[in-house]
């Protein structure tokens, strides 16, 4: 059996083309100029990363963010990634629904808190 017949019999050709299309779509900068509140508390961290990275989204008026603290530590790599890559510069209110002791570099990511 050759490779093309084995992949098409499992539907992988369609999967690969759909995946390529999805990745191409997310390379576009999405703009939400009037979004002030974002609740991504029950969202997988892959989608959180899509929303909060500046290379994917432009959120110039984002003031309030509700999310899980664990997801924040994952996308920031425990606050060791470059803070300028994220859409945190305008955020004034954070809601983690838990008590959090902020690590040393936390305020670099959220300068308006």
N, C-alpha and C positions, 0 to 999 in steps of 0.2 A: 504494500500500500504506500503510495507516495504521500508527502507531507500535506499537499493541498487538499487531498481527499480526506485525510484524517482530521484536519482542523475544521473543514466545512461540515463534516458529519457531526461534530460536537457543537457547532454554532460559534466557534471561536473567531471566524472571520468577522461576523457581525459584532461580536463582543469587542474585538480589537478596533474596529472602525468606530463603534460607539464611544469607546474609551478615548480614542484619539480626538474625536469631535468634542467630547466633554473637556478634555485638557486644553484644546484650542480655545474653547469658549471662556475658560477661566483665565486665560492670558489677557483677556480684555479687561481694562480698568472699569469697574462698575462704579457709578457715582450715585450717592444718596445725599444730595445737598441739604435736605431738610430733616433728616433723621436725627432726633435728639435723644431717643431712648432705645436701647437694644437689650432684649431679654433672650439670652442664649444659654440659660441655665440647664436645660435638659437637652442639649445639643451635643453631638459627637465632636470631639476636639478637632477633627479634620475640617469640619464646617466652620468651627469657631476660628480656626486659623485662616480660612478663606475670607471671613468677614473682617478680621482684625489686622491682617497684613496690608500695608499701604500699597504693595504691588498689585493687589487684587481689588481693593475697595478704597473709595475716597469718601470719607465721613467727616466733613469739616465742622459740623455742628453737634457731633455726638457728645452729650453731657452726662448721661446716666448709662451705666452698664451693669447688667445683672448676669452673673455666670457662676460656675463652680470654681472655687479656688484651685482645685486640683487640675482642671483644664488650663487655667492660666499658667500654672507652673510647668505644664507639659509644653505649651506653645512657646514659652519664653525660655525653656530649658533651665528651669530653676533660676530665672532672672539673670542668665549669663549671655543670652543672645543680645544683639545690638538693639537697644530700645528705640532707635529712630526708625526701625522697620515696621513699627506697629502704629495703629490709629488710637493712641492713648493720650495724645497731647492736649486734647480739649476736654477730657473727662474730669468732672468735678465730684461725681458720686459713684461709689461702687457698692454693690450688694452681693455678698457671697453666701448669705443665709447661714453663716457660721462665724464663730469668733476666730479671728486670724491675727497672729502676731506677725507683722510685716518684717520680712528679711531686710538686711542692710541696703540692698540696691533697689528696693521696691519703689521708692519715690522718684528714681530716675525715669521709671516708666510712666508714672502718673504725677507730673510736676504740679498740677493744679489741685491736688488733694490737700 
